[in-house]
Amino acid sequence: MYYYRYDSAEVSCCYKYLMFSYNIIFWLAGAAFIAAGFWAWSEKGVLLDLTQVTQLHGFDPVWLVLVVGGVTFILGFAGCVGALRENICLLKFFSGVIGFIFVLELTAAVLAVVFQSQVRDWINDFFLANVKAYRDDIDLQNLIDSLQRMNHCCGAQDPDDWDQNVYFSCNGTHRSREKCGVPFSCCNADPSDSVVNTQCGYDVRNLPNKIEWSEHIYTKGCISALEDWLPGNLYTVAIVFIVISLLQMVGIYLARTLISDIEKVKFNY
């Protein structure tokens, strides 16, 4: 029996399976994100009535989970199958999309630095729009509560921003028990409390002297809290950005190297 030995190099198994291993993680992570997003929608009854998706006036965090999960799943699929099947089209799609995402991230970072005042105004308007929709969606509510508790802040600029919400507004004739109050996440947390007092913000803004507010709630706005947090954590933000960029560059490098190997083998055949 005779065996024919090709003179040309074969596709590198090292790059092939490194590419596969790199992407299988993102593929599984994307699937997990998508599953979590649909689970959250099922808990809110959105899957039984899809019109609820368009009825929310604020930002639904589930959308972010689904978009990130969808993009990650598609790219992970393209990378895994492209590597195993040595499919140049899928590998080019993978590297092209990763490169496009990297350019978008870089552009967004540059624009955020150049147009700081406009970005600040946009974030302020975005926060106020979601304050207005605070009671419309449980996930949005939890997101705002987490943001306010972690950063010890209340509202976009100050606690009076909660006038934008119909339940907490001091204006009008509504009979909400939360009238002229703020959410519990605005309250000064007591470490000794084992049970969260969800009524701690009731009637706080009825106090005539705003200096008294600080005894009960956070008076700093979340935009100011973010501005104070960023300079002290600039290195952390930079490191996160660099790590993400390096992961993207590694993916592009593996894909382009594998494409080059496949093209050499096909050309020699």
Phi and psi in degrees as GROMACS dihedral restraints (atoms count N, CA, C in turn):
[ dihedral_restraints ]
;  ai    aj    ak    al  type     phi  dphi    fc
    3     4     5     6     1  -111.4    20    10
    4     5     6     7     1   142.2    20    10
    6     7     8     9     1  -115.8    20    10
    7     8     9    10     1   137.0    20    10
    9    10    11    12     1   -94.7    20    10
   10    11    12    13     1   127.0    20    10
   12    13    14    15     1  -105.6    20    10
   13    14    15    16     1   123.2    20    10
   15    16    17    18     1   -75.7    20    10
   16    17    18    19     1   138.3    20    10
   18    19    20    21     1   -75.5    20    10
   19    20    21    22     1   -28.0    20    10
   21    22    23    24     1   -79.0    20    10
   22    23    24    25     1   153.1    20    10
   24    25    26    27     1   -71.7    20    10
   25    26    27    28     1   147.2    20    10
   27    28    29    30     1   -89.4    20    10
   28    29    30    31     1   171.5    20    10
   30    31    32    33     1   -64.1    20    10
   31    32    33    34     1   132.8    20    10
   33    34    35    36     1   -64.0    20    10
   34    35    36    37     1   118.6    20    10
   36    37    38    39     1   -65.2    20    10
   37    38    39    40     1   -30.8    20    10
   39    40    41    42     1   -61.0    20    10
   40    41    42    43     1   -53.5    20    10
   42    43    44    45     1   -66.4    20    10
   43    44    45    46     1   -36.7    20    10
   45    46    47    48     1   -60.5    20    10
   46    47    48    49     1   -48.9    20    10
   48    49    50    51     1   -84.5    20    10
   49    50    51    52     1   -21.4    20    10
   51    52    53    54     1   -66.2    20    10
   52    53    54    55     1   -42.6    20    10
   54    55    56    57     1   -62.3    20    10
   55    56    57    58     1   -42.5    20    10
   57    58    59    60     1   -64.5    20    10
   58    59    60    61     1   -46.8    20    10
   60    61    62    63     1   -63.8    20    10
   61    62    63    64     1   -39.1    20    10
   63    64    65    66     1   -60.2    20    10
   64    65    66    67     1   -41.4    20    10
   66    67    68    69     1   -88.2    20    10
   67    68    69    70     1   -25.4    20    10
   69    70    71    72     1   -62.2    20    10
   70    71    72    73     1   -33.2    20    10
   72    73    74    75     1   -64.1    20    10
   73    74    75    76     1   -46.5    20    10
   75    76    77    78     1   -70.2    20    10
   76    77    78    79     1   -33.3    20    10
   78    79    80    81     1   -62.9    20    10
   79    80    81    82     1   -48.0    20    10
   81    82    83    84     1   -66.7    20    10
   82    83    84    85     1   -39.1    20    10
   84    85    86    87     1   -64.1    20    10
   85    86    87    88     1   -40.7    20    10
   87    88    89    90     1   -62.0    20    10
   88    89    90    91     1   -42.2    20    10
   90    91    92    93     1   -62.5    20    10
   91    92    93    94     1   -39.6    20    10
   93    94    95    96     1   -65.4    20    10
   94    95    96    97     1   -41.0    20    10
   96    97    98    99     1   -63.1    20    10
   97    98    99   100     1   -44.7    20    10
   99   100   101   102     1   -62.9    20    10
  100   101   102   103     1   -43.6    20    10
  102   103   104   105     1   -62.0    20    10
  103   104   105   106     1   -41.7    20    10
  105   106   107   108     1   -64.9    20    10
  106   107   108   109     1   -39.7    20    10
  108   109   110   111     1   -64.1    20    10
  109   110   111   112     1   -45.7    20    10
  111   112   113   114     1   -69.6    20    10
  112   113   114   115     1   -32.4    20    10
  114   115   116   117     1   -63.4    20    10
  115   116   117   118     1   -43.5    20    10
  117   118   119   120     1   -62.5    20    10
  118   119   120   121     1   -41.3    20    10
  120   121   122   123     1   -66.2    20    10
  121   122   123   124     1   -37.4    20    10
  123   124   125   126     1   -66.4    20    10
  124   125   126   127     1   -36.2    20    10
  126   127   128   129     1   -65.5    20    10
  127   128   129   130     1   -32.2    20    10
  129   130   131   132     1   -89.8    20    10
  130   131   132   133     1    -3.0    20    10
  132   133   134   135     1    80.1    20    10
  133   134   135   136     1    11.8    20    10
  135   136   137   138     1   -66.7    20    10
  136   137   138   139     1   -36.8    20    10
  138   139   140   141     1   -66.4    20    10
  139   140   141   142     1   -23.9    20    10
  141   142   143   144     1   -84.4    20    10
  142   143   144   145     1   -21.9    20    10
  144   145   146   147     1  -144.1    20    10
  145   146   147   148     1    89.8    20    10
  147   148   149   150     1   -66.9    20    10
  148   149   150   151     1   -14.4    20    10
  150   151   152   153     1   -66.4    20    10
  151   152   153   154     1   -18.6    20    10
  153   154   155   156     1   -63.9    20    10
  154   155   156   157     1   -24.7    20    10
  156   157   158   159     1   -62.2    20    10
  157   158   159   160     1   -37.1    20    10
  159   160   161   162     1   -89.8    20    10
  160   161   162   163     1    -9.9    20    10
  162   163   164   165     1   -86.1    20    10
  163   164   165   166     1   -17.2    20    10
  165   166   167   168     1   -75.3    20    10
  166   167   168   169     1   127.1    20    10
  168   169   170   171     1   -86.7    20    10
  169   170   171   172     1   -17.2    20    10
  171   172   173   174     1  -105.0    20    10
  172   173   174   175     1  -161.6    20    10
  174   175   176   177     1   -91.6    20    10
  175   176   177   178     1   126.5    20    10
  177   178   179   180     1   -94.5    20    10
  178   179   180   181     1   111.3    20    10
  180   181   182   183     1   -57.0    20    10
  181   182   183   184     1   -23.4    20    10
  183   184   185   186     1   -62.9    20    10
  184   185   186   187     1   -33.2    20    10
  186   187   188   189     1   -59.9    20    10
  187   188   189   190     1   -42.4    20    10
  189   190   191   192     1   -63.7    20    10
  190   191   192   193     1   -42.2    20    10
  192   193   194   195     1   -61.6    20    10
  193   194   195   196     1   -43.7    20    10
  195   196   197   198     1   -69.1    20    10
  196   197   198   199     1   -40.1    20    10
  198   199   200   201     1   -66.5    20    10
  199   200   201   202     1   -47.7    20    10
  201   202   203   204     1   -61.3    20    10
  202   203   204   205     1   -44.5    20    10
  204   205   206   207     1   -63.4    20    10
  205   206   207   208     1   -41.6    20    10
  207   208   209   210     1   -64.3    20    10
  208   209   210   211     1   -46.4    20    10
  210   211   212   213     1   -64.6    20    10
  211   212   213   214     1   -44.0    20    10
  213   214   215   216     1   -63.4    20    10
  214   215   216   217     1   -41.4    20    10
  216   217   218   219     1   -64.6    20    10
  217   218   219   220     1   -45.6    20    10
  219   220   221   222     1   -64.2    20    10
  220   221   222   223     1   -44.6    20    10
  222   223   224   225     1   -67.0    20    10
  223   224   225   226     1   -40.4    20    10
  225   226   227   228     1   -63.3    20    10
  226   227   228   229     1   -39.8    20    10
  228   229   230   231     1   -64.0    20    10
  229   230   231   232     1   -47.3    20    10
  231   232   233   234     1   -61.4    20    10
  232   233   234   235     1   -42.0    20    10
  234   235   236   237     1   -67.4    20    10
  235   236   237   238     1   -43.8    20    10
  237   238   239   240     1   -65.6    20    10
  238   239   240   241     1   -52.9    20    10
  240   241   242   243     1   -67.9    20    10
  241   242   243   244     1   -39.3    20    10
  243   244   245   246     1   -60.9    20    10
  244   245   246   247     1   -38.7    20    10
  246   247   248   249     1   -71.5    20    10
  247   248   249   250     1   -47.5    20    10
  249   250   251   252     1   -67.6    20    10
  250   251   252   253     1   -41.0    20    10
  252   253   254   255     1   -90.6    20    10
  253   254   255   256     1    -2.1    20    10
  255   256   257   258     1    54.2    20    10
  256   257   258   259     1    46.3    20    10
  258   259   260   261     1   -94.0    20    10
  259   260   261   262     1   111.1    20    10
  261   262   263   264     1   -64.9    20    10
  262   263   264   265     1   -38.6    20    10
  264   265   266   267     1   -61.1    20    10
  265   266   267   268     1   -45.7    20    10
  267   268   269   270     1   -66.6    20    10
  268   269   270   271     1   -38.8    20    10
  270   271   272   273     1   -68.0    20    10
  271   272   273   274     1   -38.3    20    10
  273   274   275   276     1   -67.7    20    10
  274   275   276   277     1   -38.4    20    10
  276   277   278   279     1   -61.0    20    10
  277   278   279   280     1   -45.6    20    10
  279   280   281   282     1   -60.0    20    10
  280   281   282   283     1   -53.6    20    10
  282   283   284   285     1   -66.2    20    10
  283   284   285   286     1   -35.2    20    10
  285   286   287   288     1   -66.1    20    10
  286   287   288   289     1   -44.1    20    10
  288   289   290   291     1   -68.6    20    10
  289   290   291   292     1   -42.0    20    10
  291   292   293   294     1   -60.5    20    10
  292   293   294   295     1   -43.0    20    10
  294   295   296   297     1   -63.4    20    10
  295   296   297   298     1   -40.2    20    10
  297   298   299   300     1   -64.5    20    10
  298   299   300   301     1   -42.4    20    10
  300   301   302   303     1   -62.7    20    10
  301   302   303   304     1   -41.0    20    10
  303   304   305   306     1   -62.0    20    10
  304   305   306   307     1   -43.3    20    10
  306   307   308   309     1   -63.3    20    10
  307   308   309   310     1   -40.3    20    10
  309   310   311   312     1   -62.5    20    10
  310   311   312   313     1   -43.7    20    10
  312   313   314   315     1   -61.8    20    10
  313   314   315   316     1   -45.2    20    10
  315   316   317   318     1   -64.3    20    10
  316   317   318   319     1   -42.8    20    10
  318   319   320   321     1   -63.1    20    10
  319   320   321   322     1   -43.7    20    10
  321   322   323   324     1   -62.1    20    10
  322   323   324   325     1   -41.0    20    10
  324   325   326   327     1   -64.6    20    10
  325   326   327   328     1   -43.4    20    10
  327   328   329   330     1   -65.4    20    10
  328   329   330   331     1   -45.3    20    10
  330   331   332   333     1   -63.9    20    10
  331   332   333   334     1   -36.5    20    10
  333   334   335   336     1   -63.7    20    10
  334   335   336   337     1   -35.6    20    10
  336   337   338   339     1   -75.8    20    10
  337   338   339   340     1   -41.9    20    10
  339   340   341   342     1   -71.5    20    10
  340   341   342   343     1   -42.5    20    10
  342   343   344   345     1  -110.4    20    10
  343   344   345   346     1    58.3    20    10
  345   346   347   348     1   -62.4    20    10
  346   347   348   349     1   -43.2    20    10
  348   349   350   351     1   -66.2    20    10
  349   350   351   352     1   -41.5    20    10
  351   352   353   354     1   -65.5    20    10
  352   353   354   355     1   -39.3    20    10
  354   355   356   357     1   -64.9    20    10
  355   356   357   358     1   -39.9    20    10
  357   358   359   360     1   -62.2    20    10
  358   359   360   361     1   -43.7    20    10
  360   361   362   363     1   -64.0    20    10
  361   362   363   364     1   -40.4    20    10
  363   364   365   366     1   -64.6    20    10
  364   365   366   367     1   -44.0    20    10
  366   367   368   369     1   -63.4    20    10
  367   368   369   370     1   -39.4    20    10
  369   370   371   372     1   -62.0    20    10
  370   371   372   373     1   -48.2    20    10
  372   373   374   375     1   -63.5    20    10
  373   374   375   376     1   -39.4    20    10
  375   376   377   378     1   -63.9    20    10
  376   377   378   379     1   -43.2    20    10
  378   379   380   381     1   -64.7    20    10
  379   380   381   382     1   -43.2    20    10
  381   382   383   384     1   -64.5    20    10
  382   383   384   385     1   -38.3    20    10
  384   385   386   387     1   -62.6    20    10
  385   386   387   388     1   -35.6    20    10
  387   388   389   390     1   -81.6    20    10
  388   389   390   391     1   -26.9    20    10
  390   391   392   393     1   -62.1    20    10
  391   392   393   394     1   -41.1    20    10
  393   394   395   396     1   -62.3    20    10
  394   395   396   397     1   -33.9    20    10
  396   397   398   399     1   -99.2    20    10
  397   398   399   400     1    17.2    20    10
  399   400   401   402     1   -53.2    20    10
  400   401   402   403     1   -43.2    20    10
  402   403   404   405     1   -88.1    20    10
  403   404   405   406     1    -0.3    20    10
  405   406   407   408     1   -78.9    20    10
  406   407   408   409     1   -24.6    20    10
  408   409   410   411     1  -146.7    20    10
  409   410   411   412     1   129.9    20    10
  411   412   413   414     1   -66.4    20    10
  412   413   414   415     1   -34.5    20    10
  414   415   416   417     1   -70.1    20    10
  415   416   417   418     1   -40.4    20    10
  417   418   419   420     1   -63.8    20    10
  418   419   420   421     1   -42.1    20    10
  420   421   422   423     1   -59.7    20    10
  421   422   423   424     1   -46.8    20    10
  423   424   425   426     1   -64.4    20    10
  424   425   426   427     1   -35.7    20    10
  426   427   428   429     1   -65.5    20    10
  427   428   429   430     1   -46.7    20    10
  429   430   431   432     1   -65.8    20    10
  430   431   432   433     1   -41.3    20    10
  432   433   434   435     1   -61.2    20    10
  433   434   435   436     1   -42.6    20    10
  435   436   437   438     1   -63.6    20    10
  436   437   438   439     1   -42.5    20    10
  438   439   440   441     1   -62.5    20    10
  439   440   441   442     1   -44.3    20    10
  441   442   443   444     1   -70.5    20    10
  442   443   444   445     1   -39.3    20    10
  444   445   446   447     1   -70.7    20    10
  445   446   447   448     1   -41.2    20    10
  447   448   449   450     1   -68.1    20    10
  448   449   450   451     1   -35.7    20    10
  450   451   452   453     1  -101.4    20    10
  451   452   453   454     1     2.6    20    10
  453   454   455   456     1    52.3    20    10
  454   455   456   457     1    52.6    20    10
  456   457   458   459     1  -134.6    20    10
  457   458   459   460     1   171.0    20    10
  459   460   461   462     1  -150.4    20    10
  460   461   462   463     1   118.1    20    10
  462   463   464   465     1    77.1    20    10
  463   464   465   466     1   179.8    20    10
  465   466   467   468     1   -76.2    20    10
  466   467   468   469     1   -53.5    20    10
  468   469   470   471     1  -105.5    20    10
  469   470   471   472     1   -37.1    20    10
  471   472   473   474     1  -164.8    20    10
  472   473   474   475     1   173.8    20    10
  474   475   476   477     1   -59.5    20    10
  475   476   477   478     1   -24.3    20    10
  477   478   479   480     1   -65.4    20    10
  478   479   480   481     1   -13.9    20    10
  480   481   482   483     1   -62.3    20    10
  481   482   483   484     1   -19.6    20    10
  483   484   485   486     1   -72.8    20    10
  484   485   486   487     1    -3.2    20    10
  486   487   488   489     1   -66.7    20    10
  487   488   489   490     1   -18.5    20    10
  489   490   491   492     1   -69.3    20    10
  490   491   492   493     1   -20.9    20    10
  492   493   494   495     1   -95.4    20    10
  493   494   495   496     1   132.9    20    10
  495   496   497   498     1   -62.8    20    10
  496   497   498   499     1   -28.4    20    10
  498   499   500   501     1   -78.4    20    10
  499   500   501   502     1   -33.3    20    10
  501   502   503   504     1  -101.2    20    10
  502   503   504   505     1    -6.3    20    10
  504   505   506   507     1   -62.9    20    10
  505   506   507   508     1   141.1    20    10
  507   508   509   510     1   -84.5    20    10
  508   509   510   511     1   -13.0    20    10
  510   511   512   513     1   -89.5    20    10
  511   512   513   514     1   160.1    20    10
  513   514   515   516     1    87.9    20    10
  514   515   516   517     1   179.9    20    10
  516   517   518   519     1  -110.5    20    10
  517   518   519   520     1    12.9    20    10
  519   520   521   522     1   -64.8    20    10
  520   521   522   523     1   155.2    20    10
  522   523   524   525     1  -107.9    20    10
  523   524   525   526     1    25.3    20    10
  525   526   527   528     1   -61.5    20    10
  526   527   528   529     1   135.2    20    10
  528   529   530   531     1   -65.9    20    10
  529   530   531   532     1   -18.8    20    10
  531   532   533   534     1   -88.7    20    10
  532   533   534   535     1     4.8    20    10
  534   535   536   537     1   -56.8    20    10
  535   536   537   538     1   132.7    20    10
  537   538   539   540     1    62.8    20    10
  538   539   540   541     1    25.8    20    10
  540   541   542   543     1  -117.0    20    10
  541   542   543   544     1  -166.5    20    10
  543   544   545   546     1  -141.6    20    10
  544   545   546   547     1   161.3    20    10
  546   547   548   549     1   -61.2    20    10
  547   548   549   550     1   157.4    20    10
  549   550   551   552     1   -60.6    20    10
  550   551   552   553     1   -23.8    20    10
  552   553   554   555     1   -69.9    20    10
  553   554   555   556     1   -11.0    20    10
  555   556   557   558     1   -86.6    20    10
  556   557   558   559     1   -13.1    20    10
  558   559   560   561     1   -73.9    20    10
  559   560   561   562     1   146.6    20    10
  561   562   563   564     1   -63.6    20    10
  562   563   564   565     1   116.2    20    10
  564   565   566   567     1   -74.2    20    10
  565   566   567   568     1   137.2    20    10
  567   568   569   570     1  -103.5    20    10
  568   569   570   571     1   112.9    20    10
  570   571   572   573     1   -57.6    20    10
  571   572   573   574     1   -23.4    20    10
  573   574   575   576     1   -80.1    20    10
  574   575   576   577     1   -13.6    20    10
  576   577   578   579     1   -76.2    20    10
  577   578   579   580     1   120.8    20    10
  579   580   581   582     1   -88.2    20    10
  580   581   582   583     1   -19.0    20    10
  582   583   584   585     1  -119.3    20    10
  583   584   585   586     1   130.4    20    10
  585   586   587   588     1   -71.2    20    10
  586   587   588   589     1   128.0    20    10
  588   589   590   591     1   -88.1    20    10
  589   590   591   592     1    99.6    20    10
  591   592   593   594     1   -75.5    20    10
  592   593   594   595     1    -5.5    20    10
  594   595   596   597     1  -105.9    20    10
  595   596   597   598     1     9.2    20    10
  597   598   599   600     1   -65.8    20    10
  598   599   600   601     1   -21.0    20    10
  600   601   602   603     1   -94.3    20    10
  601   602   603   604     1     2.2    20    10
  603   604   605   606     1   -63.2    20    10
  604   605   606   607     1   132.2    20    10
  606   607   608   609     1    62.6    20    10
  607   608   609   610     1    10.5    20    10
  609   610   611   612     1   -60.8    20    10
  610   611   612   613     1   -40.2    20    10
  612   613   614   615     1   -79.8    20    10
  613   614   615   616     1     3.3    20    10
  615   616   617   618     1   -83.8    20    10
  616   617   618   619     1   -14.1    20    10
  618   619   620   621     1   -63.9    20    10
  619   620   621   622     1   130.7    20    10
  621   622   623   624     1   -66.1    20    10
  622   623   624   625     1   -31.4    20    10
  624   625   626   627     1  -104.9    20    10
  625   626   627   628     1   120.1    20    10
  627   628   629   630     1   -66.7    20    10
  628   629   630   631     1   -20.2    20    10
  630   631   632   633     1   -64.4    20    10
  631   632   633   634     1   -31.1    20    10
  633   634   635   636     1   -69.3    20    10
  634   635   636   637     1   -22.0    20    10
  636   637   638   639     1   -59.8    20    10
  637   638   639   640     1   -39.8    20    10
  639   640   641   642     1   -63.4    20    10
  640   641   642   643     1   -17.4    20    10
  642   643   644   645     1   -74.3    20    10
  643   644   645   646     1   -20.1    20    10
  645   646   647   648     1  -116.5    20    10
  646   647   648   649     1   -36.2    20    10
  648   649   650   651     1  -134.4    20    10
  649   650   651   652     1   166.0    20    10
  651   652   653   654     1   -74.5    20    10
  652   653   654   655     1   134.5    20    10
  654   655   656   657     1  -106.6    20    10
  655   656   657   658     1    -8.8    20    10
  657   658   659   660     1   -79.6    20    10
  658   659   660   661     1   139.0    20    10
  660   661   662   663     1   -74.5    20    10
  661   662   663   664     1   155.7    20    10
  663   664   665   666     1   -71.5    20    10
  664   665   666   667     1   -24.9    20    10
  666   667   668   669     1   -67.6    20    10
  667   668   669   670     1   -44.2    20    10
  669   670   671   672     1   -65.6    20    10
  670   671   672   673     1   -38.5    20    10
  672   673   674   675     1   -62.6    20    10
  673   674   675   676     1   -39.7    20    10
  675   676   677   678     1   -65.3    20    10
  676   677   678   679     1   -41.3    20    10
  678   679   680   681     1   -65.4    20    10
  679   680   681   682     1   -33.5    20    10
  681   682   683   684     1   -74.9    20    10
  682   683   684   685     1   -33.7    20    10
  684   685   686   687     1   -73.7    20    10
  685   686   687   688     1   -37.5    20    10
  687   688   689   690     1   -62.0    20    10
  688   689   690   691     1   -48.1    20    10
  690   691   692   693     1   -59.9    20    10
  691   692   693   694     1   -37.5    20    10
  693   694   695   696     1   -75.3    20    10
  694   695   696   697     1   -15.8    20    10
  696   697   698   699     1  -121.0    20    10
  697   698   699   700     1    24.1    20    10
  699   700   701   702     1   -62.9    20    10
  700   701   702   703     1   -39.2    20    10
  702   703   704   705     1   -65.7    20    10
  703   704   705   706     1   -38.5    20    10
  705   706   707   708     1   -63.5    20    10
  706   707   708   709     1   -45.8    20    10
  708   709   710   711     1   -61.3    20    10
  709   710   711   712     1   -43.3    20    10
  711   712   713   714     1   -63.9    20    10
  712   713   714   715     1   -41.8    20    10
  714   715   716   717     1   -64.1    20    10
  715   716   717   718     1   -43.2    20    10
  717   718   719   720     1   -60.5    20    10
  718   719   720   721     1   -44.8    20    10
  720   721   722   723     1   -63.1    20    10
  721   722   723   724     1   -41.6    20    10
  723   724   725   726     1   -65.7    20    10
  724   725   726   727     1   -42.8    20    10
  726   727   728   729     1   -62.1    20    10
  727   728   729   730     1   -45.2    20    10
  729   730   731   732     1   -61.5    20    10
  730   731   732   733     1   -43.0    20    10
  732   733   734   735     1   -63.8    20    10
  733   734   735   736     1   -40.9    20    10
  735   736   737   738     1   -64.8    20    10
  736   737   738   739     1   -40.8    20    10
  738   739   740   741     1   -60.4    20    10
  739   740   741   742     1   -41.1    20    10
  741   742   743   744     1   -66.7    20    10
  742   743   744   745     1   -41.7    20    10
  744   745   746   747     1   -64.8    20    10
  745   746   747   748     1   -38.6    20    10
  747   748   749   750     1   -62.5    20    10
  748   749   750   751     1   -43.9    20    10
  750   751   752   753     1   -60.2    20    10
  751   752   753   754     1   -44.3    20    10
  753   754   755   756     1   -65.2    20    10
  754   755   756   757     1   -42.2    20    10
  756   757   758   759     1   -61.4    20    10
  757   758   759   760     1   -47.0    20    10
  759   760   761   762     1   -62.1    20    10
  760   761   762   763     1   -42.7    20    10
  762   763   764   765     1   -65.8    20    10
  763   764   765   766     1   -46.3    20    10
  765   766   767   768     1   -67.3    20    10
  766   767   768   769     1   -36.8    20    10
  768   769   770   771     1   -65.7    20    10
  769   770   771   772     1   -42.6    20    10
  771   772   773   774     1   -65.7    20    10
  772   773   774   775     1   -39.8    20    10
  774   775   776   777     1   -60.4    20    10
  775   776   777   778     1   -44.0    20    10
  777   778   779   780     1   -61.7    20    10
  778   779   780   781     1   -42.5    20    10
  780   781   782   783     1   -62.9    20    10
  781   782   783   784     1   -44.8    20    10
  783   784   785   786     1   -63.1    20    10
  784   785   786   787     1   -42.5    20    10
  786   787   788   789     1   -65.1    20    10
  787   788   789   790     1   -37.3    20    10
  789   790   791   792     1   -64.7    20    10
  790   791   792   793     1   -43.0    20    10
  792   793   794   795     1   -64.8    20    10
  793   794   795   796     1   -44.7    20    10
  795   796   797   798     1   -65.0    20    10
  796   797   798   799     1   -38.0    20    10
  798   799   800   801     1   -66.6    20    10
  799   800   801   802     1   -40.7    20    10
  801   802   803   804     1   -70.3    20    10
  802   803   804   805     1   -28.3    20    10
